[in-house]
């Protein structure tokens, strides 16, 4: 996979993680909020760090 393709894919996944994190606020459902916030936070942080690692030499 090319670096630019990986960077684009990780950026999309990072923002998807932020969207999952904010989903309980938009939906107004508090029952799944802790799990969704934890999952979204983990996805956003891991994809963001991995994106920074892959684009370090560019």
C-alpha positions as CSV (number, residue, x, y, z in Angstrom):
1,X,0.0,0.0,0.0
2,X,1.3,3.4,-0.9
3,X,2.0,5.9,1.8
4,X,-0.5,8.5,0.6
5,X,-3.2,5.8,0.4
6,X,-2.4,4.6,3.9
7,X,-2.4,8.2,5.2
8,X,-5.8,8.9,3.6
9,X,-7.3,5.7,4.9
10,X,-6.0,6.3,8.4
11,X,-7.3,9.9,8.3
12,X,-10.8,8.6,7.4
13,X,-10.6,6.0,10.2
14,X,-9.4,8.6,12.7
15,X,-12.4,10.9,12.0
16,X,-14.7,7.9,12.0
17,X,-13.4,7.2,15.5
18,X,-14.2,10.8,16.5
19,X,-17.7,10.3,15.0
20,X,-18.2,7.1,17.0
21,X,-17.0,9.0,20.1
22,X,-19.6,11.8,19.6
23,X,-22.4,9.4,18.5
24,X,-24.0,9.1,22.0
25,X,-24.3,12.9,22.2
26,X,-26.0,13.2,18.8
27,X,-28.3,10.2,19.3
28,X,-29.2,11.2,22.9
29,X,-28.8,7.6,24.1
30,X,-26.8,7.2,27.3
31,X,-27.0,3.4,27.6
32,X,-24.2,2.6,25.1
33,X,-22.3,5.9,25.8
34,X,-19.3,4.5,27.8
35,X,-18.6,1.7,25.3
36,X,-19.0,3.8,22.2
37,X,-16.9,6.6,23.7
38,X,-14.1,4.2,24.7
39,X,-14.2,2.5,21.3
40,X,-14.2,5.8,19.4
41,X,-11.4,7.2,21.5
42,X,-9.2,4.2,21.0
43,X,-9.8,4.1,17.2
44,X,-9.1,7.9,16.9
45,X,-5.9,7.8,19.0
46,X,-4.5,4.6,17.5
47,X,-5.2,5.7,13.9
48,X,-3.9,9.2,14.6
49,X,-0.6,8.0,16.1
50,X,-0.1,5.4,13.3
51,X,-0.8,8.1,10.8
52,X,1.9,10.3,12.4
53,X,4.3,7.4,12.4
54,X,3.8,6.7,8.7
55,X,4.1,10.3,7.6
56,X,7.2,11.1,9.8
57,X,9.6,11.0,6.8
58,X,7.5,12.7,4.2
